[in-house]
Amino acid sequence: MRWPEYDRDGFELLSAEERHAANPDTFWIPDVQVRSSLRRGQAAKLLFDIQFQEDGKPMLGTERMWVIVSRREGDVYVGVLDSVPRTTAPGDPLQTGVEVPFLPEHVCDAGNPPQEYSNGRLEQPAVRRWT
């Protein structure tokens, strides 16, 4: 599985584990067991480092956004972006409904949305499937 790249996808994922290791008193993450045992329909918050334009200049900005886990392929999760990126424009590769691959190390929070909500979200076709 390939990983997100700025040039192709407009974003990369940051390691929540590295952030936590650098700032253990101020950057909390769930226990590794929680991050390693997510199931379909659960939510994971990830750190997206996003390329965008501001006044015609290329910029980078980090956003914490939720994905709903749709499947797991070995150690890799694939989720559907459930948040609206603030720094992207319509037509950009990163938008709500796009599939995103990630590892437990990328998870900075986990949650359990109502099952009806998750099922409804996952029944919708992905805006862009991850290939």
N, CA, C and O atoms as a GROMACS GRO file, in nm:
protein
  524
    1MET      N    1   0.086  -0.118   0.000
    1MET     CA    2   0.000   0.000   0.000
    1MET      C    3   0.090   0.124   0.000
    1MET      O    4   0.188   0.131   0.073
    2ARG      N    5   0.055   0.218  -0.082
    2ARG     CA    6   0.133   0.342  -0.084
    2ARG      C    7   0.082   0.438   0.022
    2ARG      O    8  -0.033   0.428   0.067
    3TRP      N    9   0.168   0.530   0.062
    3TRP     CA   10   0.135   0.628   0.166
    3TRP      C   11   0.108   0.764   0.104
    3TRP      O   12   0.160   0.794  -0.004
    4PRO      N   13   0.028   0.846   0.170
    4PRO     CA   14   0.001   0.981   0.117
    4PRO      C   15   0.130   1.060   0.097
    4PRO      O   16   0.223   1.053   0.177
    5GLU      N   17   0.133   1.135  -0.012
    5GLU     CA   18   0.248   1.219  -0.046
    5GLU      C   19   0.198   1.358  -0.083
    5GLU      O   20   0.092   1.372  -0.145
    6TYR      N   21   0.273   1.460  -0.046
    6TYR     CA   22   0.234   1.598  -0.078
    6TYR      C   23   0.206   1.617  -0.226
    6TYR      O   24   0.101   1.669  -0.263
    7ASP      N   25   0.302   1.573  -0.312
    7ASP     CA   26   0.290   1.600  -0.455
    7ASP      C   27   0.169   1.533  -0.518
    7ASP      O   28   0.106   1.591  -0.606
    8ARG      N   29   0.138   1.415  -0.476
    8ARG     CA   30   0.028   1.339  -0.538
    8ARG      C   31  -0.106   1.363  -0.469
    8ARG      O   32  -0.210   1.372  -0.534
    9ASP      N   33  -0.104   1.373  -0.335
    9ASP     CA   34  -0.227   1.375  -0.257
    9ASP      C   35  -0.254   1.507  -0.185
    9ASP      O   36  -0.365   1.529  -0.136
   10GLY      N   37  -0.155   1.594  -0.179
   10GLY     CA   38  -0.173   1.722  -0.112
   10GLY      C   39  -0.157   1.716   0.038
   10GLY      O   40  -0.174   1.817   0.106
   11PHE      N   41  -0.123   1.598   0.091
   11PHE     CA   42  -0.105   1.585   0.236
   11PHE      C   43  -0.016   1.465   0.268
   11PHE      O   44   0.006   1.378   0.184
   12GLU      N   45   0.033   1.464   0.389
   12GLU     CA   46   0.100   1.349   0.449
   12GLU      C   47   0.047   1.336   0.590
   12GLU      O   48  -0.007   1.431   0.646
   13LEU      N   49   0.063   1.219   0.649
   13LEU     CA   50   0.023   1.197   0.788
   13LEU      C   51   0.145   1.211   0.877
   13LEU      O   52   0.255   1.169   0.842
   14LEU      N   53   0.124   1.271   0.994
   14LEU     CA   54   0.230   1.284   1.093
   14LEU      C   55   0.215   1.175   1.198
   14LEU      O   56   0.104   1.129   1.224
   15SER      N   57   0.324   1.136   1.258
   15SER     CA   58   0.324   1.033   1.360
   15SER      C   59   0.282   1.091   1.495
   15SER      O   60   0.350   1.178   1.550
   16ALA      N   61   0.170   1.044   1.546
   16ALA     CA   62   0.126   1.086   1.680
   16ALA      C   63   0.221   1.031   1.786
   16ALA      O   64   0.243   1.095   1.889
   17GLU      N   65   0.279   0.915   1.761
   17GLU     CA   66   0.376   0.858   1.856
   17GLU      C   67   0.498   0.949   1.870
   17GLU      O   68   0.547   0.971   1.981
   18GLU      N   69   0.547   1.001   1.757
   18GLU     CA   70   0.664   1.091   1.762
   18GLU      C   71   0.628   1.221   1.835
   18GLU      O   72   0.708   1.270   1.915
   19ARG      N   73   0.511   1.275   1.807
   19ARG     CA   74   0.467   1.398   1.876
   19ARG      C   75   0.458   1.374   2.027
   19ARG      O   76   0.502   1.457   2.107
   20HIS      N   77   0.401   1.261   2.064
   20HIS     CA   78   0.387   1.228   2.206
   20HIS      C   79   0.524   1.210   2.271
   20HIS      O   80   0.547   1.259   2.382
   21ALA      N   81   0.616   1.142   2.203
   21ALA     CA   82   0.750   1.120   2.258
   21ALA      C   83   0.823   1.253   2.280
   21ALA      O   84   0.897   1.268   2.377
   22ALA      N   85   0.802   1.349   2.189
   22ALA     CA   86   0.867   1.479   2.201
   22ALA      C   87   0.801   1.569   2.305
   22ALA      O   88   0.865   1.658   2.361
   23ASN      N   89   0.671   1.546   2.332
   23ASN     CA   90   0.595   1.631   2.424
   23ASN      C   91   0.502   1.547   2.512
   23ASN      O   92   0.380   1.564   2.506
   24PRO      N   93   0.557   1.457   2.594
   24PRO     CA   94   0.472   1.364   2.668
   24PRO      C   95   0.377   1.430   2.768
   24PRO      O   96   0.272   1.373   2.799
   25ASP      N   97   0.410   1.547   2.818
   25ASP     CA   98   0.324   1.614   2.916
   25ASP      C   99   0.210   1.692   2.851
   25ASP      O  100   0.111   1.722   2.918
   26THR      N  101   0.223   1.724   2.724
   26THR     CA  102   0.121   1.808   2.660
   26THR      C  103   0.053   1.743   2.539
   26THR      O  104  -0.048   1.795   2.491
   27PHE      N  105   0.107   1.633   2.490
   27PHE     CA  106   0.047   1.567   2.373
   27PHE      C  107   0.014   1.424   2.410
   27PHE      O  108   0.099   1.335   2.404
   28TRP      N  109  -0.111   1.403   2.450
   28TRP     CA  110  -0.159   1.272   2.491
   28TRP      C  111  -0.202   1.191   2.370
   28TRP      O  112  -0.256   1.247   2.274
   29ILE      N  113  -0.180   1.060   2.372
   29ILE     CA  114  -0.235   0.969   2.273
   29ILE      C  115  -0.289   0.847   2.346
   29ILE      O  116  -0.246   0.817   2.457
   30PRO      N  117  -0.384   0.776   2.285
   30PRO     CA  118  -0.436   0.655   2.348
   30PRO      C  119  -0.328   0.548   2.359
   30PRO      O  120  -0.227   0.551   2.288
   31ASP      N  121  -0.350   0.454   2.448
   31ASP     CA  122  -0.259   0.341   2.466
   31ASP      C  123  -0.243   0.265   2.335
   31ASP      O  124  -0.336   0.260   2.254
   32VAL      N  125  -0.127   0.205   2.315
   32VAL     CA  126  -0.099   0.133   2.191
   32VAL      C  127  -0.200   0.021   2.168
   32VAL      O  128  -0.232  -0.009   2.053
   33GLN      N  129  -0.251  -0.041   2.273
   33GLN     CA  130  -0.350  -0.147   2.254
   33GLN      C  131  -0.478  -0.092   2.190
   33GLN      O  132  -0.537  -0.156   2.104
   34VAL      N  133  -0.519   0.027   2.232
   34VAL     CA  134  -0.638   0.091   2.172
   34VAL      C  135  -0.610   0.124   2.026
   34VAL      O  136  -0.693   0.098   1.939
   35ARG      N  137  -0.494   0.182   2.000
   35ARG     CA  138  -0.460   0.225   1.863
   35ARG      C  139  -0.439   0.107   1.769
   35ARG      O  140  -0.452   0.121   1.648
   36SER      N  141  -0.406  -0.009   1.825
   36SER     CA  142  -0.378  -0.128   1.744
   36SER      C  143  -0.497  -0.221   1.727
   36SER      O  144  -0.487  -0.322   1.658
   37SER      N  145  -0.608  -0.188   1.789
   37SER     CA  146  -0.722  -0.280   1.784
   37SER      C  147  -0.852  -0.212   1.739
   37SER      O  148  -0.961  -0.252   1.779
   38LEU      N  149  -0.838  -0.110   1.657
   38LEU     CA  150  -0.957  -0.042   1.605
   38LEU      C  151  -1.036  -0.135   1.514
   38LEU      O  152  -0.978  -0.218   1.443
   39ARG      N  153  -1.167  -0.121   1.516
   39ARG     CA  154  -1.255  -0.203   1.435
   39ARG      C  155  -1.335  -0.117   1.337
   39ARG      O  156  -1.344   0.005   1.352
   40ARG      N  157  -1.391  -0.183   1.238
   40ARG     CA  158  -1.477  -0.115   1.141
   40ARG      C  159  -1.584  -0.035   1.215
   40ARG      O  160  -1.649  -0.087   1.306
   41GLY      N  161  -1.601   0.090   1.175
   41GLY     CA  162  -1.702   0.176   1.236
   41GLY      C  163  -1.650   0.263   1.348
   41GLY      O  164  -1.716   0.360   1.386
   42GLN      N  165  -1.533   0.230   1.404
   42GLN     CA  166  -1.476   0.316   1.506
   42GLN      C  167  -1.410   0.436   1.439
   42GLN      O  168  -1.382   0.434   1.319
   43ALA      N  169  -1.385   0.540   1.517
   43ALA     CA  170  -1.323   0.662   1.465
   43ALA      C  171  -1.180   0.674   1.516
   43ALA      O  172  -1.148   0.636   1.628
   44ALA      N  173  -1.095   0.728   1.431
   44ALA     CA  174  -0.957   0.758   1.468
   44ALA      C  175  -0.928   0.901   1.428
   44ALA      O  176  -0.961   0.944   1.317
   45LYS      N  177  -0.866   0.975   1.518
   45LYS     CA  178  -0.824   1.111   1.485
   45LYS      C  179  -0.677   1.104   1.443
   45LYS      O  180  -0.594   1.047   1.512
   46LEU      N  181  -0.648   1.164   1.327
   46LEU     CA  182  -0.514   1.161   1.269
   46LEU      C  183  -0.462   1.303   1.252
   46LEU      O  184  -0.539   1.399   1.250
   47LEU      N  185  -0.331   1.316   1.239
   47LEU     CA  186  -0.266   1.444   1.215
   47LEU      C  187  -0.232   1.454   1.066
   47LEU      O  188  -0.143   1.385   1.017
   48PHE      N  189  -0.303   1.541   0.996
   48PHE     CA  190  -0.281   1.562   0.853
   48PHE      C  191  -0.194   1.686   0.835
   48PHE      O  192  -0.228   1.793   0.884
   49ASP      N  193  -0.083   1.671   0.766
   49ASP     CA  194   0.001   1.784   0.728
   49ASP      C  195  -0.036   1.815   0.583
   49ASP      O  196  -0.006   1.738   0.493
   50ILE      N  197  -0.103   1.929   0.562
   50ILE     CA  198  -0.169   1.960   0.436
   50ILE      C  199  -0.099   2.074   0.363
   50ILE      O  200  -0.067   2.177   0.423
   51GLN      N  201  -0.077   2.055   0.233
   51GLN     CA  202  -0.028   2.164   0.148
   51GLN      C  203  -0.148   2.246   0.102
   51GLN      O  204  -0.251   2.190   0.064
   52PHE      N  205  -0.134   2.377   0.105
   52PHE     CA  206  -0.241   2.463   0.054
   52PHE      C  207  -0.180   2.593   0.006
   52PHE      O  208  -0.061   2.619   0.027
   53GLN      N  209  -0.261   2.674  -0.059
   53GLN     CA  210  -0.216   2.803  -0.112
   53GLN      C  211  -0.277   2.915  -0.028
   53GLN      O  212  -0.395   2.912   0.006
   54GLU      N  213  -0.196   3.012   0.005
   54GLU     CA  214  -0.245   3.132   0.073
   54GLU      C  215  -0.182   3.252   0.004
   54GLU      O  216  -0.060   3.267   0.002
   55ASP      N  217  -0.267   3.335  -0.053
   55ASP     CA  218  -0.220   3.450  -0.131
   55ASP      C  219  -0.122   3.407  -0.239
   55ASP      O  220  -0.024   3.476  -0.266
   56GLY      N  221  -0.149   3.291  -0.300
   56GLY     CA  222  -0.066   3.242  -0.408
   56GLY      C  223   0.064   3.177  -0.364
   56GLY      O  224   0.144   3.135  -0.448
   57LYS      N  225   0.086   3.167  -0.234
   57LYS     CA  226   0.210   3.107  -0.183
   57LYS      C  227   0.180   2.969  -0.127
   57LYS      O  228   0.079   2.950  -0.059
   58PRO      N  229   0.268   2.870  -0.155
   58PRO     CA  230   0.248   2.736  -0.099
   58PRO      C  231   0.273   2.738   0.052
   58PRO      O  232   0.371   2.796   0.099
   59MET      N  233   0.184   2.674   0.126
   59MET     CA  234   0.195   2.670   0.272
   59MET      C  235   0.171   2.526   0.319
   59MET      O  236   0.119   2.443   0.244
   60LEU      N  237   0.211   2.499   0.444
   60LEU     CA  238   0.182   2.373   0.510
   60LEU      C  239   0.106   2.403   0.638
   60LEU      O  240   0.140   2.498   0.709
   61GLY      N  241   0.005   2.324   0.667
   61GLY     CA  242  -0.070   2.340   0.791
   61GLY      C  243  -0.112   2.204   0.842
   61GLY      O  244  -0.142   2.114   0.764
   62THR      N  245  -0.114   2.188   0.973
   62THR     CA  246  -0.153   2.061   1.033
   62THR      C  247  -0.295   2.071   1.087
   62THR      O  248  -0.330   2.166   1.156
   63GLU      N  249  -0.375   1.970   1.054
   63GLU     CA  250  -0.511   1.962   1.104
   63GLU      C  251  -0.531   1.824   1.167
   63GLU      O  252  -0.486   1.723   1.115
   64ARG      N  253  -0.600   1.823   1.281
   64ARG     CA  254  -0.642   1.697   1.342
   64ARG      C  255  -0.782   1.669   1.291
   64ARG      O  256  -0.874   1.749   1.310
   65MET      N  257  -0.797   1.553   1.225
   65MET     CA  258  -0.927   1.521   1.166
   65MET      C  259  -0.961   1.374   1.190
   65MET      O  260  -0.874   1.289   1.207
   66TRP      N  261  -1.092   1.349   1.192
   66TRP     CA  262  -1.144   1.215   1.217
   66TRP      C  263  -1.162   1.137   1.088
   66TRP      O  264  -1.203   1.192   0.986
   67VAL      N  265  -1.131   1.008   1.095
   67VAL     CA  266  -1.165   0.912   0.991
   67VAL      C  267  -1.247   0.802   1.057
   67VAL      O  268  -1.229   0.771   1.174
   68ILE      N  269  -1.337   0.742   0.979
   68ILE     CA  270  -1.412   0.626   1.024
   68ILE      C  271  -1.344   0.503   0.963
   68ILE      O  272  -1.329   0.494   0.841
   69VAL      N  273  -1.303   0.409   1.047
   69VAL     CA  274  -1.232   0.290   1.000
   69VAL      C  275  -1.327   0.206   0.915
   69VAL      O  276  -1.436   0.169   0.958
   70SER      N  277  -1.283   0.177   0.792
   70SER     CA  278  -1.365   0.094   0.703
   70SER      C  279  -1.310  -0.048   0.691
   70SER      O  280  -1.386  -0.143   0.676
   71ARG      N  281  -1.177  -0.061   0.697
   71ARG     CA  282  -1.119  -0.195   0.687
   71ARG      C  283  -0.975  -0.193   0.737
   71ARG      O  284  -0.916  -0.088   0.765
   72ARG      N  285  -0.922  -0.313   0.746
   72ARG     CA  286  -0.782  -0.329   0.785
   72ARG      C  287  -0.718  -0.426   0.686
   72ARG      O  288  -0.776  -0.529   0.653
   73GLU      N  289  -0.600  -0.391   0.641
   73GLU     CA  290  -0.523  -0.476   0.550
   73GLU      C  291  -0.389  -0.502   0.618
   73GLU      O  292  -0.297  -0.421   0.607
   74GLY      N  293  -0.378  -0.615   0.686
   74GLY     CA  294  -0.258  -0.644   0.764
   74GLY      C  295  -0.250  -0.546   0.880
   74GLY      O  296  -0.343  -0.536   0.960
   75ASP      N  297  -0.139  -0.474   0.889
   75ASP     CA  298  -0.120  -0.374   0.994
   75ASP      C  299  -0.178  -0.238   0.958
   75ASP      O  300  -0.182  -0.148   1.042
   76VAL      N  301  -0.223  -0.221   0.834
   76VAL     CA  302  -0.267  -0.092   0.784
   76VAL      C  303  -0.419  -0.080   0.792
   76VAL      O  304  -0.493  -0.167   0.747
   77TYR      N  305  -0.463   0.030   0.851
   77TYR     CA  306  -0.605   0.064   0.852
   77TYR      C  307  -0.634   0.147   0.727
   77TYR      O  308  -0.547   0.216   0.675
   78VAL      N  309  -0.758   0.139   0.681
   78VAL     CA  310  -0.807   0.231   0.579
   78VAL      C  311  -0.935   0.291   0.636
   78VAL      O  312  -1.026   0.219   0.677
   79GLY      N  313  -0.940   0.422   0.639
   79GLY     CA  314  -1.058   0.491   0.691
   79GLY      C  315  -1.109   0.592   0.590
   79GLY      O  316  -1.042   0.625   0.493
   80VAL      N  317  -1.230   0.640   0.615
   80VAL     CA  318  -1.292   0.742   0.531
   80VAL      C  319  -1.292   0.873   0.608
   80VAL      O  320  -1.342   0.880   0.720
   81LEU      N  321  -1.235   0.976   0.548
   81LEU     CA  322  -1.228   1.106   0.614
   81LEU      C  323  -1.368   1.155   0.648
   81LEU      O  324  -1.453   1.166   0.559
   82ASP      N  325  -1.391   1.185   0.774
   82ASP     CA  326  -1.522   1.227   0.822
   82ASP      C  327  -1.525   1.374   0.862
   82ASP      O  328  -1.630   1.426   0.899
   83SER      N  329  -1.413   1.441   0.854
   83SER     CA  330  -1.403   1.583   0.888
   83SER      C  331  -1.394   1.665   0.759
   83SER      O  332  -1.366   1.612   0.652
   84VAL      N  333  -1.418   1.794   0.773
   84VAL     CA  334  -1.405   1.887   0.660
   84VAL      C  335  -1.273   1.962   0.677
   84VAL      O  336  -1.259   2.040   0.771
   85PRO      N  337  -1.177   1.941   0.587
   85PRO     CA  338  -1.050   2.013   0.597
   85PRO      C  339  -1.072   2.163   0.583
   85PRO      O  340  -1.144   2.207   0.493
   86ARG      N  341  -1.011   2.241   0.671
   86ARG     CA  342  -1.026   2.387   0.666
   86ARG      C  343  -0.933   2.451   0.564
   86ARG      O  344  -0.960   2.561   0.516
   87THR      N  345  -0.824   2.383   0.531
   87THR     CA  346  -0.723   2.445   0.446
   87THR      C  347  -0.727   2.398   0.301
   87THR      O  348  -0.640   2.435   0.223
   88THR      N  349  -0.826   2.318   0.264
   88THR     CA  350  -0.834   2.274   0.125
   88THR      C  351  -0.949   2.344   0.055
   88THR      O  352  -1.041   2.396   0.118
   89ALA      N  353  -0.942   2.343  -0.076
   89ALA     CA  354  -1.046   2.405  -0.159
   89ALA      C  355  -1.124   2.295  -0.231
   89ALA      O  356  -1.074   2.184  -0.246
   90PRO      N  357  -1.246   2.325  -0.275
   90PRO     CA  358  -1.320   2.226  -0.353
   90PRO      C  359  -1.236   2.177  -0.471
   90PRO      O  360  -1.172   2.256  -0.540
   91GLY      N  361  -1.238   2.047  -0.492
   91GLY     CA  362  -1.160   1.988  -0.600
   91GLY      C  363  -1.022   1.942  -0.559
   91GLY      O  364  -0.958   1.868  -0.634
   92ASP      N  365  -0.974   1.984  -0.441
   92ASP     CA  366  -0.845   1.936  -0.392
   92ASP      C  367  -0.855   1.786  -0.363
   92ASP      O  368  -0.965   1.737  -0.336
   93PRO      N  369  -0.743   1.714  -0.369
   93PRO     CA  370  -0.749   1.569  -0.346
   93PRO      C  371  -0.801   1.530  -0.207
   93PRO      O  372  -0.865   1.426  -0.193
   94LEU      N  373  -0.774   1.612  -0.105
   94LEU     CA  374  -0.817   1.579   0.030
   94LEU      C  375  -0.950   1.647   0.061
   94LEU      O  376  -0.957   1.770   0.069
   95GLN      N  377  -1.053   1.566   0.077
   95GLN     CA  378  -1.185   1.618   0.110
   95GLN      C  379  -1.263   1.511   0.185
   95GLN      O  380  -1.226   1.394   0.185
   96THR      N  381  -1.370   1.551   0.249
   96THR     CA  382  -1.455   1.458   0.322
   96THR      C  383  -1.495   1.344   0.229
   96THR      O  384  -1.534   1.365   0.115
   97GLY      N  385  -1.485   1.221   0.281
   97GLY     CA  386  -1.523   1.103   0.204
   97GLY      C  387  -1.409   1.034   0.133
   97GLY      O  388  -1.430   0.928   0.074
   98VAL      N  389  -1.289   1.090   0.137
   98VAL     CA  390  -1.172   1.029   0.074
   98VAL      C  391  -1.119   0.918   0.165
   98VAL      O  392  -1.115   0.934   0.287
   99GLU      N  393  -1.078   0.806   0.107
   99GLU     CA  394  -1.014   0.701   0.186
   99GLU      C  395  -0.873   0.744   0.224
   99GLU      O  396  -0.804   0.812   0.147
  100VAL      N  397  -0.831   0.705   0.344
  100VAL     CA  398  -0.699   0.740   0.396
  100VAL      C  399  -0.639   0.617   0.463
  100VAL      O  400  -0.701   0.560   0.553
  101PRO      N  401  -0.518   0.574   0.421
  101PRO     CA  402  -0.452   0.464   0.490
  101PRO      C  403  -0.374   0.519   0.609
  101PRO      O  404  -0.320   0.630   0.603
  102PHE      N  405  -0.368   0.442   0.718
  102PHE     CA  406  -0.292   0.487   0.834
  102PHE      C  407  -0.252   0.369   0.920
  102PHE      O  408  -0.305   0.259   0.907
  103LEU      N  409  -0.158   0.394   1.008
  103LEU     CA  410  -0.107   0.295   1.103
  103LEU      C  411  -0.144   0.336   1.245
  103LEU      O  412  -0.182   0.451   1.268
  104PRO      N  413  -0.134   0.244   1.340
  104PRO     CA  414  -0.160   0.281   1.479
  104PRO      C  415  -0.075   0.400   1.526
  104PRO      O  416  -0.121   0.478   1.610
  105GLU      N  417   0.045   0.415   1.473
  105GLU     CA  418   0.131   0.526   1.515
  105GLU      C  419   0.075   0.663   1.478
  105GLU      O  420   0.114   0.764   1.538
  106HIS      N  421  -0.015   0.668   1.380
  106HIS     CA  422  -0.074   0.795   1.336
  106HIS      C  423  -0.193   0.839   1.422
  106HIS      O  424  -0.235   0.955   1.413
  107VAL      N  425  -0.246   0.750   1.504
  107VAL     CA  426  -0.369   0.777   1.579
  107VAL      C  427  -0.341   0.862   1.703
  107VAL      O  428  -0.266   0.821   1.791
  108CYS      N  429  -0.402   0.981   1.708
  108CYS     CA  430  -0.384   1.067   1.826
  108CYS      C  431  -0.508   1.067   1.915
  108CYS      O  432  -0.506   1.124   2.024
  109ASP      N  433  -0.616   1.003   1.871
  109ASP     CA  434  -0.735   0.984   1.955
  109ASP      C  435  -0.821   0.878   1.888
  109ASP      O  436  -0.807   0.852   1.768
  110ALA      N  437  -0.909   0.818   1.965
  110ALA     CA  438  -1.000   0.715   1.913
  110ALA      C  439  -1.137   0.738   1.974
  110ALA      O  440  -1.150   0.789   2.085
  111GLY      N  441  -1.239   0.699   1.900
  111GLY     CA  442  -1.374   0.718   1.949
  111GLY      C  443  -1.469   0.614   1.894
  111GLY      O  444  -1.435   0.534   1.807
  112ASN      N  445  -1.589   0.618   1.948
  112ASN     CA  446  -1.695   0.525   1.908
  112ASN      C  447  -1.819   0.602   1.870
  112ASN      O  448  -1.908   0.621   1.953
  113PRO      N  449  -1.827   0.647   1.745
  113PRO     CA  450  -1.948   0.717   1.703
  113PRO      C  451  -2.067   0.621   1.708
  113PRO      O  452  -2.049   0.500   1.709
  114PRO      N  453  -2.189   0.675   1.712
  114PRO     CA  454  -2.306   0.587   1.709
  114PRO      C  455  -2.299   0.494   1.587
  114PRO      O  456  -2.260   0.536   1.478
  115GLN      N  457  -2.336   0.369   1.608
  115GLN     CA  458  -2.327   0.269   1.501
  115GLN      C  459  -2.407   0.310   1.378
  115GLN      O  460  -2.361   0.288   1.266
  116GLU      N  461  -2.524   0.368   1.397
  116GLU     CA  462  -2.605   0.414   1.283
  116GLU      C  463  -2.527   0.514   1.199
  116GLU      O  464  -2.529   0.508   1.076
  117TYR      N  465  -2.460   0.607   1.266
  117TYR     CA  466  -2.382   0.709   1.196
  117TYR      C  467  -2.270   0.645   1.116
  117TYR      O  468  -2.255   0.671   0.996
  118SER      N  469  -2.189   0.560   1.182
  118SER     CA  470  -2.076   0.495   1.115
  118SER      C  471  -2.122   0.411   0.997
  118SER      O  472  -2.064   0.417   0.889
  119ASN      N  473  -2.227   0.332   1.018
  119ASN     CA  474  -2.277   0.248   0.910
  119ASN      C  475  -2.322   0.333   0.792
  119ASN      O  476  -2.292   0.301   0.677
  120GLY      N  477  -2.393   0.442   0.820
  120GLY     CA  478  -2.438   0.530   0.713
  120GLY      C  479  -2.321   0.591   0.638
  120GLY      O  480  -2.323   0.601   0.515
  121ARG      N  481  -2.220   0.631   0.712
  121ARG     CA  482  -2.101   0.692   0.650
  121ARG      C  483  -2.029   0.592   0.560
  121ARG      O  484  -1.986   0.626   0.449
  122LEU      N  485  -2.016   0.469   0.610
  122LEU     CA  486  -1.942   0.368   0.536
  122LEU      C  487  -2.021   0.309   0.419
  122LEU      O  488  -1.963   0.249   0.329
  123GLU      N  489  -2.153   0.325   0.420
  123GLU     CA  490  -2.234   0.278   0.308
  123GLU      C  491  -2.224   0.371   0.188
  123GLU      O  492  -2.253   0.330   0.076
  124GLN      N  493  -2.184   0.495   0.211
  124GLN     CA  494  -2.168   0.590   0.101
  124GLN      C  495  -2.042   0.554   0.022
  124GLN      O  496  -1.941   0.518   0.082
  125PRO      N  497  -2.046   0.564  -0.110
  125PRO     CA  498  -1.925   0.536  -0.187
  125PRO      C  499  -1.817   0.639  -0.153
  125PRO      O  500  -1.845   0.757  -0.134
  126ALA      N  501  -1.693   0.592  -0.145
  126ALA     CA  502  -1.581   0.682  -0.117
  126ALA      C  503  -1.568   0.785  -0.229
  126ALA      O  504  -1.583   0.752  -0.347
  127VAL      N  505  -1.539   0.908  -0.192
  127VAL     CA  506  -1.514   1.013  -0.292
  127VAL      C  507  -1.394   0.974  -0.378
  127VAL      O  508  -1.392   0.997  -0.499
  128ARG      N  509  -1.296   0.915  -0.312
  128ARG     CA  510  -1.176   0.868  -0.381
  128ARG      C  511  -1.125   0.746  -0.307
  128ARG      O  512  -1.095   0.754  -0.188
  129ARG      N  513  -1.116   0.634  -0.377
  129ARG     CA  514  -1.064   0.512  -0.314
  129ARG      C  515  -0.912   0.518  -0.314
  129ARG      O  516  -0.850   0.572  -0.405
  130TRP      N  517  -0.853   0.460  -0.211
  130TRP     CA  518  -0.708   0.462  -0.200
  130TRP      C  519  -0.651   0.348  -0.280
  130TRP      O  520  -0.689   0.232  -0.261
  131THR      N  521  -0.559   0.380  -0.371
  131THR     CA  522  -0.496   0.277  -0.452
  131THR      C  523  -0.347   0.288  -0.446
  131THR      O  524  -0.277   0.209  -0.508
   0.00000   0.00000   0.00000
